[in-house]
Amino acid sequence: IPTTHPRVYNIHSRGVTRYPANSIVVVGGCPVCRVGVLEYCFTFLGIFLAIVLFPFGFICCFALRKRRCPNCGATFT
């Protein structure tokens, strides 16, 4: 009589971070006030270099822009 042995499976579990069901994560949202959405704005120095070093100044202009929250006014580089 053939006998069958039970198969053994190794299951590796990872730590999973679970968020509450009522939380919404907004991509590009402001980490300070959690209400506004960050927008790009150009700095004065970036605009100045774009004018003075035309056309290569546009690289500086886009490299020096900052992200700003319209709700609380926080700025991020």
N, C-alpha and C positions, 0 to 999 in steps of 0.2 A: 504494500500500500504506500503510494507516494505521500510524503508529508510536506506541507508548505510552511515555511518559516515566515513570521511576520516581517515586513520590510521596515527598516529603521531609516527615518529621514532626519537630517540635521537642519534645523531652521534657525537662521541667524537673524536676530531682530536688532533693529537700529533704534536709537532714541529719536522719537518723533515729537516735534514741538507742535502742540495743538493750540490754536487760537480760539477764543470764544466765538460762538456762532454769530453773534451780533457785531463783530468787529469787521471793518472794511479797510483793506490796505490799499492806498492810492499810490500808484507809481508816479513819482515826481511831486508828491505832496510835501508840504512843509513839516519838518520834524519838530519845529518849535511850537507852532500853534495848532498843528494837525487839521487846519481848516483850508488854508490857501494852497494853491498850486504854484510851484516855482516857475518863474518866467526868466528868460535870458534878457540881460540889459548890457549895453556897451558902456565901458568906463570912459571918463574924459580923456585919459591918457591914450587909450586905444583909438578913439576918434581923432585925436591930435596926430598920432603917428600915421594913421591912414591918410590924412590930408598931406602931411609933410613928406612922407616917404611913398607917395603914390607911384606905382600900383602895388609895391611890395608891402606897404603899410597895412593892407587889408589882412595879411597874415597876423600881424601884431594886433590888429583890431579884434579879430576873432579869438586870438589866444588870450586876450585880456578881458574878455567878457565875464560877467558874474551872473549868478542866479539869485533872484530876488523874489520874496513873497509879497504879493500885493496886499495881503490881509494884515500882516503884522510888521512888515518892513524889514525883516531879517535878510541879510545878504550872505551868500555862500560863494566860495571860489570854485 
